[in-house]
Amino acid sequence: MNHTSAPSTRNPCVTFRSFNCTGPSLPENYRALLLAILAFFTLATILGNLLIISSIAFFRQLQSFPNVLALSLAFSDFLVGLVIMPLAVTKVIYNCWFYARLYCNVHYFLDFTFTNCSILHLCSIALNRYVAITDPLRYESRVTRRTLVVMLVTCWLGSAVSSSPILLSLSPTLSVGTIKRISCPDDCVFDINIGIMVVIGYCPYFASLVVIVCIYGKIYRIARAQVTKIRAQQGGGLRTMKREHSATKTLGVIIGFFLISWLPYYVIVLASLALADTLLAYRVALWIGYISSAFNPILYAAFNRPFRNAFRLMFRLKVFGEGARDTDLSGRLK
């Protein structure tokens, strides 16, 4: 993702491997180290979210309505790792865009789309948790297959529509006064009008932040009131309520981690309107946001036993035996 006033380079444009761009600013040994670090996180994002997708697709116990949203979120993060991060790595390392200039514009559009898509998924997950906790008896009648389809279409189509102003940059005529390429021709750096940035960046993030904080504030109050019920109950009702609270805690950690990871980016983007030389801070904040997509598998494994057990079975290759898909993931594995 770019910001509203990308700092222009102080270095003159140079010909770097037949491209007209700023060129590398780091020594070769530092470039190699940074390349290895960013490549590691890129690969971790791809493989980690592929692990979530594979687990939900394989184990029947994980194929619940709430996990449909988790599956779609993992696919969005998987695309970030597969489509966005590899090209962003070379751009950071070499200060140059080695691909078609047209795809530079498309890359920006897909970057905003996938990020906003993840944010909308988190809103949908929070709403689903709210219904599950506040109205468990009518949950199945309120959260139906049709409801999930509407949520998924809203997440994917809504993020694409909200990011569509970026496509104005494809036309020199339409982009006048809104989005323009700055710096060297092959740097793939844009200056985005603040109005456009509000639509494609700030509104999706901060509106979702407010909604999620309000929802989880209500969930927290209700959960505290249910603690006494949990202590008083026995049997299946107790297990069900504990399971719902565990799921709520897991998703709350994932949502909070994602939103906190992207907060520095939006703060620095705002600061860049008044401050100079924010490029380094901007790139660090951007990659903190990117890397957050790699941590969901770790958070699922840490806070959710069924996912933790599913990951263990995947790693141990114990998914080829008869009945493996119907394994009980709730208890301790043998």
TORTORBA-843697 format. One record per residue (C-alpha): residue in one letter; x, y, z. Coordinates in steps of 0.001 Angstrom, whole numbers, padded with zeros to 6 digits, always signed. Layout:
% residues N
aXYZ ...
This chain:
% residues 334
m+000000+000000+000000 n+001188+003528-000675 h+000621+006750+001176 t-000755+010131+000281 s+002540+011914-000059 a+005275+009423-000800 p+008628+011068-000089 s+010399+011776-003298 t+013888+010395-003645 r+016837+012726-003106 n+019029+010569-005316 p+019105+011128-009076 c+017585+008521-011339 v+020049+005956-012602 t+019994+003164-015149 f+019899-000019-013131 r+019743-003202-015211 s+018166-001235-018061 f+015548+000298-015725 n+015320+004027-014989 c+014952+004118-011218 t+016546+005258-007968 g+018572+002077-007624 p+019800+000290-004480 s+020680+002406-001466 l+022043-000433+000702 p+025406-002196+000342 e+025232-005589-001306 n+025781-007599+001897 y+022971-005739+003685 r+020720-006261+000680 a+021364-009991+000841 l+020512-010118+004566 l+017339-008072+004152 l+016328-010168+001161 a+016695-013357+003209 i+014604-011948+006097 l+011775-010662+003904 a+011800-013813+001781 f+011454-015887+004963 f+008362-013963+006094 t+006904-014129+002600 l+007293-017902+002503 a+005929-018185+006059 t+002844-016208+005044 i+002198-018471+002063 l+002805-021796+003825 g+001164-020808+007123 n-002095-019730+005569 l-002005-022717+003221 l-001841-024840+006383 i-005025-023202+007706 i-006791-023651+004364 s-005737-027310+004129 s-006778-028061+007727 i-010267-026621+007336 a-010715-028272+003946 f-009618-031690+005259 f-010934-032111+008810 r-014713-032279+009037 q-014724-031014+012624 l-013291-027695+011429 q-015883-027286+008680 s-018257-025077+010660 f-019929-021830+009623 p-017538-019650+011679 n-014550-021385+010113 v-015818-020567+006629 l-014936-016959+007448 a-011570-018080+008852 l-010954-020020+005627 s-011741-016999+003475 l-009528-014772+005656 a-006670-017267+005311 f-007121-017241+001537 s-006917-013439+001514 d-003718-013532+003590 f-002395-016312+001341 l-002839-014015-001673 v-000975-011257+000160 g+001960-013630+000539 l+001728-015027-002982 v+000953-011907-005042 i+001891-008807-003030 m+004874-009574-000816 p+007280-011140-003385 l+007149-008094-005662 a+007272-005723-002700 v+010488-007454-001562 t+012357-006635-004763 k+011005-003089-004696 v+012344-002515-001166 i+015710-004162-001819 y+016517-002509-005120 n+014389+000680-005081 c+013227-000376-008514 w+010209-002020-010156 f+011369-004794-012492 y+007952-005645-013872 a+005601-004046-016361 r+004574-000504-015434 l+000961-001525-015961 y+001291-004202-013291 c+002716-001578-010924 n-000722+000051-010952 v-002487-003307-010656 h-000184-004293-007791 y-001277-001230-005809 f-004928-002040-006479 l-004540-005672-005353 d-002561-004559-002285 f-005360-002299-001063 t-007987-004866-002061 f-006484-007777-000106 t-005749-005639+002950 n-009256-004172+003028 c-010644-007648+002404 s-008873-008949+005514 i-010214-006024+007548 l-013803-006689+006396 h-013359-010379+007230 l-012385-009426+010776 c-015563-007355+011064 s-017627-010309+009859 i-015895-012658+012305 a-016561-010228+015172 l-020258-009986+014216 n-020503-013767+014033 r-018950-014100+017491 y-021353-011488+018840 v-024379-013482+017677 a-022897-016764+018964 i-022331-015303+022451 t-025387-013071+022838 d-028027-015254+021168 p-026747-018864+021137 l-030211-020425+020995 r-031085-018660+017739 y-027572-018691+016269 e-028297-021370+013661 s-031431-019592+012473 r-029716-016199+012271 v-026382-017262+010787 t-027413-019346+007789 r-025657-020382+004595 r-027213-017363+002898 t-025902-015055+005636 l-022375-016383+005132 v-022597-015921+001368 v-023667-012299+001855 m-020765-011745+004276 l-018214-013271+001905 v-019480-011351-001127 t-019423-008129+000920 c-015839-008780+002042 w-014432-009532-001408 l-016564-007327-003631 g-016695-004490-001103 s-012910-004386-000781 a-012470-004383-004561 v-014994-001560-004981 s-013480+000538-002169 s-010023+000094-003723 s-011168+000791-007290 p-010151+004503-007246 i-006559+003242-007468 l-007383+002111-011004 l-007688+005768-011977 s-003908+005686-012132 l-004157+003543-015267 s-005370+006572-017201 p-003236+009752-017431 t-006443+011731-018007 l-008512+010339-015135 s-005629+010412-012683 v-004953+014151-013019 g-005133+015692-009543 t-005790+012359-007825 i-003038+009807-008402 k+000245+010433-010146 r+003502+008587-010548 i+006370+010436-008844 s+010110+009929-008497 c+011900+007942-011225 p+009821+006273-013965 d+010544+002710-012796 d+010312+003278-009026 c+006595+002400-008867 v+005875+005178-006356 f+002654+007192-006426 d+001358+010340-004814 i-002277+009731-003855 n-004738+012545-003231 i-005869+012666+000405 g-009522+012277-000616 i-008761+009058-002488 m-006656+007804+000403 v-009538+008369+002820 v-011813+006229+000639 i-009408+003351-000027 g-007423+003345+003217 y-008629+005245+006249 c-012371+004561+006043 p-012110+000751+005810 y-009538+000561+008595 f-010826+003055+011165 a-014525+002277+010583 s-013774-001418+011095 l-011682-000595+014161 v-014577+001265+015782 v-017089-001488+014927 i-014848-004288+016218 v-013958-002483+019459 c-017652-001812+020177 i-018643-005402+019411 y-015914-006956+021527 g-016644-004490+024323 k-020208-005830+024446 i-018999-009432+024156 y-016622-008890+027072 r-019392-007567+029309 i-021665-010474+028422 a-018855-012990+028881 r-018157-011698+032381 a-021837-012120+033257 q-021717-015693+031974 v-018744-016639+034154 t-021045-017298+037107 k-023236-019473+034909 i-020227-021476+033765 r-019246-022135+037400 a-022758-023194+038279 q-023348-025484+035313 q-022227-029014+034696 g-022144-031347+031699 g-022729-030474+028067 g-023895-026923+028699 l-020671-026168+030537 r-018513-027620+027763 t-020405-025740+025070 m-020124-022405+026855 k-016413-022920+027535 r-015857-023785+023884 e-017624-020620+022726 h-015598-018469+025123 s-012371-020118+023977 a-013254-019431+020337 t-014096-015830+021186 k-010756-015371+022948 t-008842-016849+019998 l-010566-014683+017418 g-010227-011629+019643 v-006452-012118+019794 i-006243-012581+016004 i-008364-009514+015305 g-006481-007367+017809 f-003098-008471+016504 f-004013-007635+012916 l-005440-004207+013714 i-002516-003267+015979 s-000049-004429+013315 w-001533-002067+010728 l-001975+000893+013099 p+001650+002173+012743 y+001207+002276+008972 y-001821+004566+009124 v-000214+006754+011791 i+002922+007219+009679 v+000875+007916+006566 l-000838+010736+008451 a+002486+011972+009836 s+004005+012033+006338 l+001606+014845+005422 a+003518+017137+007782 l+006927+015506+008132 a+009716+014845+005669 d+011981+011810+005377 t+009400+009251+006515 l+010276+006669+003858 l+012173+004316+006171 a+009501+004448+008884 y+006837+003963+006231 r+008501+000854+004812 v+009043-000660+008269 a+005380-000044+009205 l+004179-001434+005878 w+006110-004650+006350 i+004872-005012+009932 g+001388-005025+008405 y+002385-007531+005744 i+004075-009840+008238 s+000958-009905+010436 s-000584-012146+007760 a+002007-014805+008658 f+001076-014951+012349 n-002505-016244+012171 p-001412-019920+012083 i+000744-019313+015169 l-002139-017630+016995 y-004563-020418+016053 a-002079-023025+017292 a-001496-021135+020535 f-005128-020455+021481 n-007271-023081+019709 r-006805-026778+020475 p-008689-028181+017428 f-006512-026148+015068 r-003397-027009+017065 n-004205-030712+016795 a-005032-030380+013096 f-001663-028738+012450 r+000127-031502+014371 l-001582-034197+012331 m-000690-032351+009141 f+002963-032084+010142 r+003069-035751+011164 l+001451-036744+007844 k-001261-038612+009761 v-003945-037568+007318 f-003767-040483+004918 g-005197-043201+007132 e-008787-044384+007118 g-011068-042097+009090 a-008441-039360+009405 r-010917-036709+008266 d-013222-037557+011187 t-010541-037337+013877 d-011705-035783+017139 l-009578-032656+017423 s-011009-031419+020713 g-009096-033719+023046 r-005475-034670+023446 l-003923-036542+020561 k-002361-039934+021198 
